[in-house]
Amino acid sequence: MGNYRPIKTRLFIKFLESCHCYRLPKKSGGSHFHWKRPGLKRRITIREADKEIPPFHIKTNLETPNLKFEDLEKFLKK
């Protein structure tokens, strides 16, 4: 899977917020939260109850808003 590795959910949420994403209000009692970014038609979905986000979920959630892994790496180095 390349350089992708699990990261803490809180860090990924902070990354999403730094990319101008915002969490949508929950419509049902499900365990996943949906995030949106202006200009996106598709939502970013993560399960905030988990301690870490798996590599595959990171990869797909970066592809939705056209972000690259390098953007996430740069954020994590700050």
DSSP file (Angstrom, degrees, kcal/mol; ACC not computed):
  #  RESIDUE AA STRUCTURE BP1 BP2  ACC     N-H-->O    O-->H-N    N-H-->O    O-->H-N    TCO  KAPPA ALPHA  PHI   PSI    X-CA   Y-CA   Z-CA
    1    1 A M    >         0   0    0      0, 0.0     3,-1.1     0, 0.0     2,-0.2   0.000 360.0 360.0 360.0  12.1    0.0    0.0    0.0
    2    2 A G  T 3   -     0   0    0      1,-0.2     0, 0.0     0, 0.0     0, 0.0  -0.503 360.0 -19.2  78.0-140.7    3.0    2.3   -0.3
    3    3 A N  T 3  S+     0   0    0     -2,-0.2    -1,-0.2     2,-0.0     2,-0.2   0.434 100.3 121.3 -85.2   0.5    3.8    4.7    2.5
    4    4 A Y    <   +     0   0    0     -3,-1.1    52,-0.1    51,-0.0    65,-0.0  -0.443  32.4 161.0 -68.1 135.0    0.3    4.6    3.9
    5    5 A R        -     0   0    0     -2,-0.2    48,-0.1    50,-0.1    -2,-0.0  -0.964  47.7 -77.9-146.5 158.9    0.1    3.5    7.5
    6    6 A P        -     0   0    0      0, 0.0     2,-0.3     0, 0.0    46,-0.0  -0.290  48.7-169.3 -59.9 142.5   -2.6    3.8   10.2
    7    7 A I  E     -A   53   0A   0     46,-1.2    46,-2.8    47,-0.0     5,-0.0  -0.927  33.0 -84.4-129.0 159.4   -2.8    7.2   11.8
    8    8 A K  E  >  -A   52   0A   0     -2,-0.3     4,-1.9    44,-0.2    44,-0.3  -0.319  33.0-130.8 -61.3 139.4   -4.7    8.5   14.8
    9    9 A T  H  > S+     0   0    0     42,-2.4     4,-2.3     1,-0.2     5,-0.2   0.892 106.6  56.2 -60.7 -41.0   -8.3    9.4   14.1
   10   10 A R  H  > S+     0   0    0     41,-0.3     4,-2.1     1,-0.2    -1,-0.2   0.888 106.9  49.8 -60.6 -39.0   -7.9   12.8   15.9
   11   11 A L  H  > S+     0   0    0      2,-0.2     4,-2.2     1,-0.2    -1,-0.2   0.902 109.9  50.3 -65.7 -40.5   -4.9   13.7   13.7
   12   12 A F  H  X S+     0   0    0     -4,-1.9     4,-2.4     2,-0.2    -2,-0.2   0.884 109.2  51.7 -66.3 -37.0   -6.9   12.8   10.5
   13   13 A I  H  X S+     0   0    0     -4,-2.3     4,-2.4     2,-0.2    -1,-0.2   0.910 109.4  49.8 -64.1 -42.4   -9.8   14.9   11.7
   14   14 A K  H  X S+     0   0    0     -4,-2.1     4,-2.0     1,-0.2    -2,-0.2   0.880 109.8  52.2 -63.1 -37.1   -7.5   17.9   12.3
   15   15 A F  H  X S+     0   0    0     -4,-2.2     4,-1.1     2,-0.2    -2,-0.2   0.927 108.7  49.5 -63.4 -45.1   -6.1   17.3    8.8
   16   16 A L  H ><>S+     0   0    0     -4,-2.4     5,-2.2     1,-0.2     3,-0.6   0.914 110.5  50.6 -59.9 -42.8   -9.6   17.4    7.3
   17   17 A E  H ><5S+     0   0    0     -4,-2.4     3,-1.5     1,-0.2    -1,-0.2   0.876 106.7  54.2 -63.7 -36.6  -10.4   20.6    9.2
   18   18 A S  H 3<5S+     0   0    0     -4,-2.0    -1,-0.2     1,-0.3    -2,-0.2   0.725 103.9  56.9 -69.3 -19.9   -7.2   22.2    7.9
   19   19 A C  T <<5S-     0   0    0     -4,-1.1    -1,-0.3    -3,-0.6    -2,-0.2   0.134 125.4-102.2 -95.3  18.5   -8.3   21.3    4.3
   20   20 A H  T < 5S+     0   0    0     -3,-1.5     2,-0.3     1,-0.2    -3,-0.2   0.773  74.8 145.1  67.3  29.3  -11.6   23.3    4.9
   21   21 A C      < -     0   0    0     -5,-2.2     2,-0.3    16,-0.2    -1,-0.2  -0.679  29.9-162.9 -92.4 153.1  -13.7   20.2    5.5
   22   22 A Y  E     -B   36   0B   0     14,-2.7    14,-2.7    -2,-0.3     2,-0.4  -0.980  21.5-111.2-136.9 150.2  -16.5   20.3    7.9
   23   23 A R  E     -B   35   0B   0     -2,-0.3    12,-0.3    12,-0.2     3,-0.1  -0.631  29.2-134.8 -83.6 133.6  -18.5   17.5    9.6
   24   24 A L        -     0   0    0     10,-3.1    10,-0.4    -2,-0.4     3,-0.1  -0.568  30.1 -98.9 -81.9 148.2  -22.1   17.1    8.6
   25   25 A P        -     0   0    0      0, 0.0     2,-0.2     0, 0.0    -1,-0.1  -0.376  45.7-101.3 -64.9 146.9  -24.8   16.6   11.3
   26   26 A K        -     0   0    0      1,-0.1     3,-0.1    -3,-0.1     7,-0.1  -0.469  30.6-171.6 -71.6 138.0  -25.8   13.0   11.9
   27   27 A K  S    S+     0   0    0     -2,-0.2     2,-0.3    -3,-0.1    -1,-0.1   0.629  70.9  15.2-101.0 -20.0  -29.1   11.9   10.3
   28   28 A S  S    S-     0   0    0      2,-0.1    -1,-0.1     0, 0.0     0, 0.0  -0.810  89.0 -91.0-142.7-177.8  -29.3    8.5   11.9
   29   29 A G  S    S+     0   0    0     -2,-0.3    -3,-0.0    -3,-0.1     0, 0.0   0.103  74.0 134.8 -88.1  23.1  -27.7    6.6   14.8
   30   30 A G        -     0   0    0      2,-0.1    -2,-0.1     1,-0.1    -4,-0.0  -0.089  62.2-123.0 -68.7 172.0  -25.0    5.1   12.7
   31   31 A S  S    S+     0   0    0      2,-0.0    18,-0.5    16,-0.0    17,-0.4   0.513  83.3  83.8 -95.4  -6.6  -21.3    4.9   13.8
   32   32 A H        -     0   0    0     15,-0.2     2,-0.4    16,-0.1    15,-0.2  -0.738  63.3-148.5-101.8 147.4  -19.8    6.7   10.8
   33   33 A F  E     - C   0  46B   0     13,-3.4    13,-2.4    -2,-0.3     2,-0.4  -0.874  11.3-139.5-110.9 147.3  -19.5   10.5   10.4
   34   34 A H  E     - C   0  45B   0    -10,-0.4   -10,-3.1    -2,-0.4     2,-0.3  -0.885  13.6-164.3-109.7 137.1  -19.6   12.3    7.1
   35   35 A W  E     -BC  23  44B   0      9,-3.3     9,-2.8    -2,-0.4     2,-0.3  -0.893   4.9-165.9-118.0 148.4  -17.4   15.2    6.2
   36   36 A K  E     -B   22   0B   0    -14,-2.7   -14,-2.7    -2,-0.3     7,-0.1  -0.919   8.3-160.5-132.7 156.3  -17.9   17.6    3.3
   37   37 A R    >   -     0   0    0     -2,-0.3     3,-2.3     5,-0.3   -16,-0.2  -0.997  40.2 -93.7-135.7 137.4  -15.7   20.2    1.6
   38   38 A P  T 3  S+     0   0    0      0, 0.0     3,-0.1     0, 0.0   -17,-0.0  -0.247 113.0  22.9 -53.1 133.4  -17.0   23.0   -0.6
   39   39 A G  T 3  S+     0   0    0      1,-0.3     2,-0.4     2,-0.0    -3,-0.0   0.302  95.2 117.9  92.7  -8.5  -17.1   21.9   -4.2
   40   40 A L    <   -     0   0    0     -3,-2.3    -1,-0.3     1,-0.1    -3,-0.1  -0.746  44.2-168.8 -93.4 138.2  -17.2   18.2   -3.5
   41   41 A K  S    S+     0   0    0     -2,-0.4     2,-0.3    -3,-0.1    -1,-0.1   0.735  74.1  62.2 -89.9 -27.1  -20.2   16.1   -4.6
   42   42 A R  S    S-     0   0    0     22,-0.2    -5,-0.3    -5,-0.0     2,-0.2  -0.735  81.3-126.5-103.5 148.3  -19.1   13.0   -2.6
   43   43 A R        -     0   0    0     -2,-0.3     2,-0.5    -7,-0.1    -7,-0.2  -0.570  13.0-127.0 -91.2 156.0  -18.8   12.8    1.2
   44   44 A I  E     -C   35   0B   0     -9,-2.8    -9,-3.3    -2,-0.2     2,-0.5  -0.898  29.5-159.6 -97.8 128.1  -15.7   11.7    3.2
   45   45 A T  E     +C   34   0B   0     -2,-0.5     2,-0.3   -11,-0.2   -11,-0.2  -0.938  18.6 160.9-118.4 126.9  -16.8    9.0    5.6
   46   46 A I  E     -C   33   0B   0    -13,-2.4   -13,-3.4    -2,-0.5     2,-0.8  -0.971  38.7-126.3-138.6 157.0  -14.9    8.0    8.7
   47   47 A R    >   -     0   0    0     -2,-0.3     3,-1.2   -15,-0.2   -15,-0.2  -0.885  21.3-170.2-102.9 103.9  -15.7    6.1   11.9
   48   48 A E  T 3  S+     0   0    0     -2,-0.8    -1,-0.1   -17,-0.4   -16,-0.1   0.628  76.9  72.1 -73.8 -13.4  -14.6    8.5   14.7
   49   49 A A  T 3  S+     0   0    0    -18,-0.5    -1,-0.3    -3,-0.1     2,-0.1   0.741  81.9  88.1 -73.0 -22.2  -15.0    5.8   17.4
   50   50 A D  S <  S-     0   0    0     -3,-1.2   -41,-0.2     1,-0.1     3,-0.1  -0.464  76.3-138.4 -75.7 149.0  -11.9    4.0   16.1
   51   51 A K  S    S+     0   0    0     -2,-0.1   -42,-2.4     1,-0.1   -41,-0.3   0.828  85.2  26.5 -74.9 -32.6   -8.5    5.0   17.5
   52   52 A E  E    S-A    8   0A   0    -44,-0.3   -44,-0.2   -43,-0.1    -1,-0.1  -0.934  72.8-128.1-132.9 154.2   -6.8    4.8   14.1
   53   53 A I  E     -A    7   0A   0    -46,-2.8   -46,-1.2    -2,-0.3   -48,-0.1  -0.897  35.1-122.4 -99.3 125.3   -7.8    5.1   10.5
   54   54 A P     >  -     0   0    0      0, 0.0     4,-2.0     0, 0.0     3,-0.4  -0.269  23.1-110.4 -66.3 154.6   -6.6    2.1    8.4
   55   55 A P  H  > S+     0   0    0      0, 0.0     4,-2.4     0, 0.0     5,-0.1   0.862 116.0  53.2 -54.4 -41.9   -4.3    2.7    5.4
   56   56 A F  H  > S+     0   0    0      1,-0.2     4,-2.3     2,-0.2     5,-0.2   0.889 109.0  49.5 -64.4 -37.5   -7.0    1.8    2.8
   57   57 A H  H  > S+     0   0    0     -3,-0.4     4,-2.4     2,-0.2    -1,-0.2   0.872 109.6  52.0 -68.8 -36.6   -9.5    4.3    4.3
   58   58 A I  H  X S+     0   0    0     -4,-2.0     4,-1.6     2,-0.2    -2,-0.2   0.945 109.9  50.0 -61.0 -47.3   -6.8    7.0    4.3
   59   59 A K  H  X S+     0   0    0     -4,-2.4     4,-1.6     1,-0.2     3,-0.3   0.934 114.7  41.7 -59.2 -49.4   -6.1    6.3    0.6
   60   60 A T  H  X S+     0   0    0     -4,-2.3     4,-1.5     1,-0.2    -1,-0.2   0.867 113.5  53.1 -69.2 -35.5   -9.8    6.5   -0.4
   61   61 A N  H  < S+     0   0    0     -4,-2.4    -1,-0.2     1,-0.2    -2,-0.2   0.733 109.3  49.5 -74.2 -20.5  -10.5    9.5    1.8
   62   62 A L  H  <>S+     0   0    0     -4,-1.6     5,-2.8    -3,-0.3    -1,-0.2   0.805 107.5  54.9 -81.0 -31.8   -7.6   11.4    0.2
   63   63 A E  H ><5S+     0   0    0     -4,-1.6     3,-1.3     3,-0.2    -2,-0.2   0.845  97.1  65.4 -69.5 -33.5   -8.8   10.6   -3.3
   64   64 A T  T 3<5S+     0   0    0     -4,-1.5    -1,-0.2     1,-0.3   -22,-0.2   0.932 110.6  33.2 -58.2 -50.3  -12.3   12.0   -2.7
   65   65 A P  T 3 5S-     0   0    0      0, 0.0    -1,-0.3     0, 0.0    -2,-0.2   0.230 116.6-109.4 -91.2  18.3  -11.1   15.7   -2.2
   66   66 A N  T < 5 +     0   0    0     -3,-1.3     2,-0.3     1,-0.2    -3,-0.2   0.875  68.6 148.9  58.4  41.0   -8.2   15.2   -4.7
   67   67 A L      < -     0   0    0     -5,-2.8     2,-0.3    -6,-0.1    -1,-0.2  -0.677  38.5-134.4 -98.8 159.7   -5.6   15.4   -2.0
   68   68 A K    >>  -     0   0    0     -2,-0.3     4,-1.2     1,-0.1     3,-0.8  -0.753  22.3-114.9-111.4 159.7   -2.3   13.6   -2.2
   69   69 A F  H 3> S+     0   0    0     -2,-0.3     4,-2.6     1,-0.2     5,-0.2   0.828 116.2  63.6 -60.4 -31.1   -0.5   11.6    0.5
   70   70 A E  H 3> S+     0   0    0      1,-0.2     4,-2.5     2,-0.2    -1,-0.2   0.844  97.5  56.0 -63.3 -33.5    2.2   14.3    0.4
   71   71 A D  H <> S+     0   0    0     -3,-0.8     4,-1.8     2,-0.2    -1,-0.2   0.915 110.0  44.9 -63.3 -42.8   -0.3   16.8    1.7
   72   72 A L  H  X S+     0   0    0     -4,-1.2     4,-2.4     2,-0.2    -2,-0.2   0.918 112.5  51.1 -67.3 -43.4   -1.1   14.6    4.7
   73   73 A E  H  X S+     0   0    0     -4,-2.6     4,-1.6     1,-0.2    -2,-0.2   0.914 109.2  50.9 -59.8 -43.5    2.7   13.9    5.3
   74   74 A K  H  X S+     0   0    0     -4,-2.5     4,-0.7     1,-0.2    -1,-0.2   0.900 111.1  48.8 -61.9 -41.0    3.4   17.7    5.3
   75   75 A F  H >< S+     0   0    0     -4,-1.8     3,-0.8     1,-0.2    -1,-0.2   0.906 109.8  51.5 -64.0 -42.0    0.6   18.2    7.8
   76   76 A L  H 3< S+     0   0    0     -4,-2.4    -1,-0.2     1,-0.2    -2,-0.2   0.780 104.0  58.2 -68.9 -26.4    1.8   15.5   10.1
   77   77 A K  H 3<        0   0    0     -4,-1.6    -1,-0.2     1,-0.2    -2,-0.2   0.697 360.0 360.0 -76.3 -18.1    5.4   16.9   10.1
   78   78 A K    <<        0   0    0     -3,-0.8    -1,-0.2    -4,-0.7    -2,-0.1   0.499 360.0 360.0 -66.3 360.0    4.1   20.3   11.5
